[in-house]
Amino acid sequence: MNIQFLQSARKIVSIGFMLLSASVLAQSPFYPAESRGEIENNQINEASGLAAGINNPNMLWTHNDSGDKARIFLLDEYGHFKAEFKLKGVDNRDWEDIYTGPGPEAEKNYIYLAEMGDNNAVHELKYIYRFEEPKLSDESREISNIEVITFIYPDGRRDAESLFVDPQTKDIYVLSKREQNIGIYKAGYPQSTSRTNTLEKLGEMPFFNTVAADITPDGQEILTKTYDGIYYWKRDGQSIADLLMTEPTFVPYVIEPQGESIAWKKDGSGFFTLSEEPREIEAVLYFYRRR
């Protein structure tokens, strides 16, 4: 990997995005953040993942971090609470990301919920829960038809908070969190739901503390997020792994108290971020509109 790129990325992260020059900000493909308001439901206090609805247009899915009930929340794009859905037969050991997109059946939209947080790297097995995206209009608020994708890493136990699915191939991508050069891992489609999947390591990228990622519905644009910044890539014929090992565009970022969530709006017009609520600081939903 290009050493100059590694040094440049780490330097920019260390000074913080609030100190970037006006010329760098002007080159961003997104306008600065606009606040959409505080999250309405007080039970959403450790939002660790965010995904735009497909069966629920103009709405967002989120979930709490470790220790909460096995449930997901549906919000509108201004942080207003719409519904809570419970997941039957699973626990929330440490849920860290959520994604909406294609799955096994072509005409259905799925939610992928990542049970892969592991602060001390003590859990060998990690899980991805995959199920059809429910609708706000559904009478039931319980989800029971859940596929479990069990996986391990090829190079030891890892903590990870970033997951997305390539909409073109349905391959699952996981980015680890705590290494100076984090790993890029893939579970190729079709993922087994009857045996443990060993992820394939595809490369590394120099973004310690990566806590969120998402990809556009056409599979051409990717965002990742650390506690200090947001990074943007656009494909030009290369693979996802090769793309993520190139230099990204830095996006101006409103530093959040503990921001661990990012989600593209499904029409590609921008993206949302959301924070946990450390020290009882109310979480604010932000939207970054595309220029």
N, C-alpha and C positions, 0 to 999 in steps of 0.2 A: 504494500500500500504506500502511496505517496507520503513521505515523511513531512514535507512542507505542509501538505493538507492537514495531517494530524496536529501539527503544532498550531496552525492557524485556527482550526476548529476549537481546540482547547483554550486558546487565548481569548477568542470571542465569547465563549461560554463564561470564562472567569470574570470578565469585566461586566457581564450582565447586558441584557438587551436594551435596557433603558438608557444606556450610554452610547449606543451605536450612533455613528455619524448620520447626518441628514441625507447624505448621498446613498448610504446603505439602505436606509429606510425607504428612500424614493425608488429603489430598484426592486422592492418587494412586490410580488404579484398580488398582494392583499392590502387593503386599507387597514389602519390601526383598529384595534378592538372597539366594538360598541357594546355597552352593557345592555343585556336583555332583562335584567332584574334579578333579585334574590330568589333562590329556590323556595318554593312555597311550603313544601312538606318538611317539618322539622325532623322527621324520621330519616330523611336523606341527609346524613351528616358525615359520611365517609365515601363520597362518590368516587369510585376508582375506575369506572369505565363509562363510556358514552357511545351511543350508536343511533343513527337516524333510522326511523321507522320506514318500512316499505309498505307493509299492509296497513300502516297507520301514517299516511303522508303528513308532513309538517309536524311530526312529533318525534320525541327522543326517548330512548331507553337508557336507564342507568341502574346502578346497583351499589350497595355498600361494600366496604372492605371486610376483612375477617371478623368473625364473631357475630355477624348479623344473622337473621333468619334467612332461609333459602327463598329469596324473593327478588323480583325486579320491579322497577317503577317506570311508568309512562308519564312523560311531561309534554307540554306543548313547547314551542320554540321561544317562549318568554318565561319559562320556569314554573308555569302553573301545573300543579299536580292533577293528573287525569285518572290514573288507576294503579293498583298494585296487583301483581300476579305472583302466586306462590308456586314453587317447584316441588313436586312430590317425589320423595324417595332419595333426595340428595341433601348434602349439607354445605354450608358456606364456611369452609376451612380458611380460605384466603382468596376470594374472587378478585381478579385484578383487571380484567378487560372484557369487553363485549363487542360483537360484530354482527351486522345484519347483511345477508346476501344469499347467494345460491347454495344449494346442497344436493343431496342425492336425487330428489325428484325435481324434474325440470320446471314444472309449473308452480312450484312452491317456493316461498321465501323463508329463510331459516335464521334463527339466532344461534350464535356461538358464544358460550359463556366460559371464560377461562379460569379454571381453578388451578392456578400455577404460581401464586405468591409463595415465597419461601425465604423469609428474611435471613434465616440462619443456615439455609441449605441442608435441611435435615430430612426432607421428604423425597424419597426416590421416585415415587409415582406421582404424576400430575394428571389432570383431567380437563377435558373440554366437553361441556354439555351442549349438545346440538338438538334443537327442537324447532318445529314450525312456529313462526312468529304469530303470536295470538293477536286478536283484533280488539280494539276498545269496545266494539259492539258485541263481543262474545258474552254469553250469559255466564259462563263459568270463569272464575278467577283463579283456577288451579290448572297447572300444566303437569300432565302425567306421562305423556308419550315422549320420553327423553332418551336420546342415544348418548352413550358415554364413550368418548375417545380417550383411552388411557395412553400416556406416553412417558418416555424417559429420554434423557439427553445422551448423546454418544460419548460425551467427555466429562461426565460427572454431574452432580446435582447443581442446580442453578435456581436463582431467583429471577422471575420474569414478570413483567406487567404489560407487555405489548403483544397484541395478536391481531392479525388480519388475514383475510382469505383472498387469494387471487381470483377475481370473478371470472376470468377466462378459463382457468384450469381447475379451480376449486381446491388447489393446494393450500394448506394452512401454513402461515409463517409466524414464527415466534422470535422476538428479540429479547435477549437476556438483559439484565439491568446493572449488575454491580461490578462488572469488570471495567478496567480502563478502556479496553477494546472489547465491546460487547459482541456476543455471537449472533449470527443470522442463521436460523434453523428452519427446516421445512419438514412438514408431514405431507407427503405426496398423496394425491387423490387416487383411488378411494382409500380413506383411512379405515383401518379395522376397528370394529366395535366389539370384537370377541377376543382379541389378544392385545398385548402391549405393543404400541408403535415406538420404534426407535427413530427419533428425529435425525435428519441429515444436516450436518453443519456445512453451510455454504460459504462462510466467510466471516469477517469481523468489520466493525465500524467503530470510530473513536468517540463514542458518545456515552460516557459513564452516566448512570442514573436515568436511562431512558425509561419512561413510565407510561407511554401511550403511543399508538400508531393507528393509522387508517389509510385506506386506499379508495380511490374513486370507483364508481360502478363500472367504468370502462377499463379499469385496471391500468391506467396510464399515469396517474399522479399519486404520490405518497407523501404523507405527513408523519413526522415523528415528533415527540415532545420529551424534553427533560424538565427538571425543576426550574431551569434557567432559560430555556429557549425552545423555539419551534423551528423545525427544519423541513424544507420542501424539495422534492425531486419530481422531475417529469421525464418519462421514458422516451427514448429515441431508438427503439428497436432492440434494446438490450434486455437481459433477464432482470428480474427483480433484485436478485443478489448483486449482480454487477452494478445495477443502478445505485443501490444503497452504499456501495463502496466508492462512489464518486462524490465530488464536492457538492453539497446542497446549496440551495438559496436560503438565507437566514430571514426569518419572518419576524417583524416587530411584535413584541409580546408584552402584555400587561402581566407583570409578575404576580402570581396568585399565592395565597398562603401555603397551599400544598396541592398544586395543580397536577392531577394524574389522569386527566381525561381529554380526549380529542376526537372529533367526529366530523367527517365531511357531510355537508348538506347533500342529499342525493342528486340534486340537479347540478351540482358542481359550482354553485354560485358563491361558495364560501365554506367556512367550517366553524364549529363550536368548540369551546373549552369549558371545563367545569372543575372546581377544586373540592377537596375535602374541607372539613371545618375544624382545623386545629384551634385550640384556645377559644372555642366558641365564636370564631369569626364566621359570619354568615357567608355561605357560598353564593357566588354570582355567576350566572350564565353569560358568557361572552360570545359574540359572533364577529368573525373576521370576513368581511365581504371581499370578493374578488374584484380587482380593478378592471 
